[in-house]
Amino acid sequence: MRGVVLPVVVLTVAYGLAITGLVLLLRLIRVPRRWAIALGFAIFGIASGLLAAWAWPLDSCVLPNVYAVLLGDKVYGFSAQRLGDPWLLRVPQVYAVVAAVLGGLAGALAAWVDARARAGRR
């Protein structure tokens, strides 16, 4: 178990640093705070998903976004059983789709939480 948990923790920290860097870069070019947070997550999701799909046959395709790849495999299995294997939900395309959706949802949630926290301080 230890052999799996540590790399996932390290990758999660790396993802957080990348997203933070994107948010700070967006703030630097004067994007409003709420939009910078949402866009930072979305840009990371799209970029990491495309990178995972591009590197797909390699074992290292998991590294750009481990969560999107693991969930993407589940989505592919479900869609192959229930929907008849549509092109967009095949491996590796599903990695980009799932990463974009996860990034967008996480960004929307983070922006909402930030707005609520800032409203509570006023």
MODELLER restraints for C-alpha pairs under 7 A, 6 or more apart:
rsr = mdl.restraints
at = mdl.atoms
rsr.add(forms.Gaussian(group=physical.xy_distance, feature=features.Distance(at['CA:19:A'], at['CA:40:A']), mean=5.63, stdev=0.5))
rsr.add(forms.Gaussian(group=physical.xy_distance, feature=features.Distance(at['CA:19:A'], at['CA:41:A']), mean=5.96, stdev=0.5))
rsr.add(forms.Gaussian(group=physical.xy_distance, feature=features.Distance(at['CA:19:A'], at['CA:44:A']), mean=6.31, stdev=0.5))
rsr.add(forms.Gaussian(group=physical.xy_distance, feature=features.Distance(at['CA:22:A'], at['CA:40:A']), mean=5.08, stdev=0.5))
rsr.add(forms.Gaussian(group=physical.xy_distance, feature=features.Distance(at['CA:23:A'], at['CA:36:A']), mean=5.27, stdev=0.5))
rsr.add(forms.Gaussian(group=physical.xy_distance, feature=features.Distance(at['CA:23:A'], at['CA:37:A']), mean=5.55, stdev=0.5))
rsr.add(forms.Gaussian(group=physical.xy_distance, feature=features.Distance(at['CA:23:A'], at['CA:40:A']), mean=4.90, stdev=0.5))
rsr.add(forms.Gaussian(group=physical.xy_distance, feature=features.Distance(at['CA:26:A'], at['CA:36:A']), mean=5.48, stdev=0.5))
rsr.add(forms.Gaussian(group=physical.xy_distance, feature=features.Distance(at['CA:27:A'], at['CA:33:A']), mean=6.63, stdev=0.5))
rsr.add(forms.Gaussian(group=physical.xy_distance, feature=features.Distance(at['CA:27:A'], at['CA:36:A']), mean=6.14, stdev=0.5))
rsr.add(forms.Gaussian(group=physical.xy_distance, feature=features.Distance(at['CA:34:A'], at['CA:111:A']), mean=5.22, stdev=0.5))
rsr.add(forms.Gaussian(group=physical.xy_distance, feature=features.Distance(at['CA:37:A'], at['CA:107:A']), mean=6.13, stdev=0.5))
rsr.add(forms.Gaussian(group=physical.xy_distance, feature=features.Distance(at['CA:37:A'], at['CA:110:A']), mean=6.90, stdev=0.5))
rsr.add(forms.Gaussian(group=physical.xy_distance, feature=features.Distance(at['CA:37:A'], at['CA:111:A']), mean=5.67, stdev=0.5))
rsr.add(forms.Gaussian(group=physical.xy_distance, feature=features.Distance(at['CA:38:A'], at['CA:104:A']), mean=6.94, stdev=0.5))
rsr.add(forms.Gaussian(group=physical.xy_distance, feature=features.Distance(at['CA:38:A'], at['CA:107:A']), mean=4.01, stdev=0.5))
rsr.add(forms.Gaussian(group=physical.xy_distance, feature=features.Distance(at['CA:38:A'], at['CA:108:A']), mean=5.38, stdev=0.5))
rsr.add(forms.Gaussian(group=physical.xy_distance, feature=features.Distance(at['CA:38:A'], at['CA:111:A']), mean=5.75, stdev=0.5))
rsr.add(forms.Gaussian(group=physical.xy_distance, feature=features.Distance(at['CA:39:A'], at['CA:107:A']), mean=6.84, stdev=0.5))
rsr.add(forms.Gaussian(group=physical.xy_distance, feature=features.Distance(at['CA:41:A'], at['CA:103:A']), mean=5.01, stdev=0.5))
rsr.add(forms.Gaussian(group=physical.xy_distance, feature=features.Distance(at['CA:41:A'], at['CA:104:A']), mean=6.34, stdev=0.5))
rsr.add(forms.Gaussian(group=physical.xy_distance, feature=features.Distance(at['CA:41:A'], at['CA:106:A']), mean=6.63, stdev=0.5))
rsr.add(forms.Gaussian(group=physical.xy_distance, feature=features.Distance(at['CA:41:A'], at['CA:107:A']), mean=4.76, stdev=0.5))
rsr.add(forms.Gaussian(group=physical.xy_distance, feature=features.Distance(at['CA:42:A'], at['CA:100:A']), mean=6.39, stdev=0.5))
rsr.add(forms.Gaussian(group=physical.xy_distance, feature=features.Distance(at['CA:42:A'], at['CA:103:A']), mean=4.58, stdev=0.5))
rsr.add(forms.Gaussian(group=physical.xy_distance, feature=features.Distance(at['CA:42:A'], at['CA:104:A']), mean=4.67, stdev=0.5))
rsr.add(forms.Gaussian(group=physical.xy_distance, feature=features.Distance(at['CA:42:A'], at['CA:107:A']), mean=6.25, stdev=0.5))
rsr.add(forms.Gaussian(group=physical.xy_distance, feature=features.Distance(at['CA:44:A'], at['CA:103:A']), mean=6.67, stdev=0.5))
rsr.add(forms.Gaussian(group=physical.xy_distance, feature=features.Distance(at['CA:45:A'], at['CA:99:A']), mean=4.81, stdev=0.5))
rsr.add(forms.Gaussian(group=physical.xy_distance, feature=features.Distance(at['CA:45:A'], at['CA:100:A']), mean=4.66, stdev=0.5))
rsr.add(forms.Gaussian(group=physical.xy_distance, feature=features.Distance(at['CA:45:A'], at['CA:102:A']), mean=6.70, stdev=0.5))
rsr.add(forms.Gaussian(group=physical.xy_distance, feature=features.Distance(at['CA:45:A'], at['CA:103:A']), mean=4.26, stdev=0.5))
rsr.add(forms.Gaussian(group=physical.xy_distance, feature=features.Distance(at['CA:46:A'], at['CA:96:A']), mean=6.48, stdev=0.5))
rsr.add(forms.Gaussian(group=physical.xy_distance, feature=features.Distance(at['CA:46:A'], at['CA:99:A']), mean=6.11, stdev=0.5))
rsr.add(forms.Gaussian(group=physical.xy_distance, feature=features.Distance(at['CA:46:A'], at['CA:100:A']), mean=4.64, stdev=0.5))
rsr.add(forms.Gaussian(group=physical.xy_distance, feature=features.Distance(at['CA:48:A'], at['CA:64:A']), mean=5.11, stdev=0.5))
rsr.add(forms.Gaussian(group=physical.xy_distance, feature=features.Distance(at['CA:48:A'], at['CA:65:A']), mean=5.73, stdev=0.5))
rsr.add(forms.Gaussian(group=physical.xy_distance, feature=features.Distance(at['CA:48:A'], at['CA:99:A']), mean=6.94, stdev=0.5))
rsr.add(forms.Gaussian(group=physical.xy_distance, feature=features.Distance(at['CA:49:A'], at['CA:65:A']), mean=6.69, stdev=0.5))
rsr.add(forms.Gaussian(group=physical.xy_distance, feature=features.Distance(at['CA:49:A'], at['CA:95:A']), mean=5.44, stdev=0.5))
rsr.add(forms.Gaussian(group=physical.xy_distance, feature=features.Distance(at['CA:49:A'], at['CA:96:A']), mean=3.82, stdev=0.5))
rsr.add(forms.Gaussian(group=physical.xy_distance, feature=features.Distance(at['CA:49:A'], at['CA:99:A']), mean=4.84, stdev=0.5))
rsr.add(forms.Gaussian(group=physical.xy_distance, feature=features.Distance(at['CA:49:A'], at['CA:100:A']), mean=6.60, stdev=0.5))
rsr.add(forms.Gaussian(group=physical.xy_distance, feature=features.Distance(at['CA:50:A'], at['CA:96:A']), mean=5.03, stdev=0.5))
rsr.add(forms.Gaussian(group=physical.xy_distance, feature=features.Distance(at['CA:51:A'], at['CA:64:A']), mean=6.46, stdev=0.5))
rsr.add(forms.Gaussian(group=physical.xy_distance, feature=features.Distance(at['CA:52:A'], at['CA:61:A']), mean=4.74, stdev=0.5))
rsr.add(forms.Gaussian(group=physical.xy_distance, feature=features.Distance(at['CA:52:A'], at['CA:62:A']), mean=6.39, stdev=0.5))
rsr.add(forms.Gaussian(group=physical.xy_distance, feature=features.Distance(at['CA:52:A'], at['CA:64:A']), mean=5.69, stdev=0.5))
rsr.add(forms.Gaussian(group=physical.xy_distance, feature=features.Distance(at['CA:52:A'], at['CA:65:A']), mean=6.82, stdev=0.5))
rsr.add(forms.Gaussian(group=physical.xy_distance, feature=features.Distance(at['CA:52:A'], at['CA:95:A']), mean=6.55, stdev=0.5))
rsr.add(forms.Gaussian(group=physical.xy_distance, feature=features.Distance(at['CA:53:A'], at['CA:92:A']), mean=4.78, stdev=0.5))
rsr.add(forms.Gaussian(group=physical.xy_distance, feature=features.Distance(at['CA:53:A'], at['CA:93:A']), mean=6.02, stdev=0.5))
rsr.add(forms.Gaussian(group=physical.xy_distance, feature=features.Distance(at['CA:53:A'], at['CA:95:A']), mean=5.81, stdev=0.5))
rsr.add(forms.Gaussian(group=physical.xy_distance, feature=features.Distance(at['CA:53:A'], at['CA:96:A']), mean=6.13, stdev=0.5))
rsr.add(forms.Gaussian(group=physical.xy_distance, feature=features.Distance(at['CA:55:A'], at['CA:61:A']), mean=4.91, stdev=0.5))
rsr.add(forms.Gaussian(group=physical.xy_distance, feature=features.Distance(at['CA:56:A'], at['CA:92:A']), mean=6.01, stdev=0.5))
rsr.add(forms.Gaussian(group=physical.xy_distance, feature=features.Distance(at['CA:62:A'], at['CA:69:A']), mean=5.91, stdev=0.5))
rsr.add(forms.Gaussian(group=physical.xy_distance, feature=features.Distance(at['CA:68:A'], at['CA:95:A']), mean=5.80, stdev=0.5))
rsr.add(forms.Gaussian(group=physical.xy_distance, feature=features.Distance(at['CA:68:A'], at['CA:98:A']), mean=5.57, stdev=0.5))
rsr.add(forms.Gaussian(group=physical.xy_distance, feature=features.Distance(at['CA:68:A'], at['CA:99:A']), mean=4.84, stdev=0.5))
rsr.add(forms.Gaussian(group=physical.xy_distance, feature=features.Distance(at['CA:69:A'], at['CA:95:A']), mean=5.44, stdev=0.5))
rsr.add(forms.Gaussian(group=physical.xy_distance, feature=features.Distance(at['CA:72:A'], at['CA:94:A']), mean=5.53, stdev=0.5))
rsr.add(forms.Gaussian(group=physical.xy_distance, feature=features.Distance(at['CA:72:A'], at['CA:95:A']), mean=5.18, stdev=0.5))
rsr.add(forms.Gaussian(group=physical.xy_distance, feature=features.Distance(at['CA:72:A'], at['CA:98:A']), mean=5.84, stdev=0.5))
rsr.add(forms.Gaussian(group=physical.xy_distance, feature=features.Distance(at['CA:76:A'], at['CA:89:A']), mean=5.68, stdev=0.5))
rsr.add(forms.Gaussian(group=physical.xy_distance, feature=features.Distance(at['CA:76:A'], at['CA:90:A']), mean=5.80, stdev=0.5))
rsr.add(forms.Gaussian(group=physical.xy_distance, feature=features.Distance(at['CA:76:A'], at['CA:91:A']), mean=6.79, stdev=0.5))
rsr.add(forms.Gaussian(group=physical.xy_distance, feature=features.Distance(at['CA:76:A'], at['CA:94:A']), mean=6.79, stdev=0.5))
rsr.add(forms.Gaussian(group=physical.xy_distance, feature=features.Distance(at['CA:79:A'], at['CA:85:A']), mean=5.83, stdev=0.5))
rsr.add(forms.Gaussian(group=physical.xy_distance, feature=features.Distance(at['CA:79:A'], at['CA:89:A']), mean=6.80, stdev=0.5))
rsr.add(forms.Gaussian(group=physical.xy_distance, feature=features.Distance(at['CA:88:A'], at['CA:94:A']), mean=6.22, stdev=0.5))
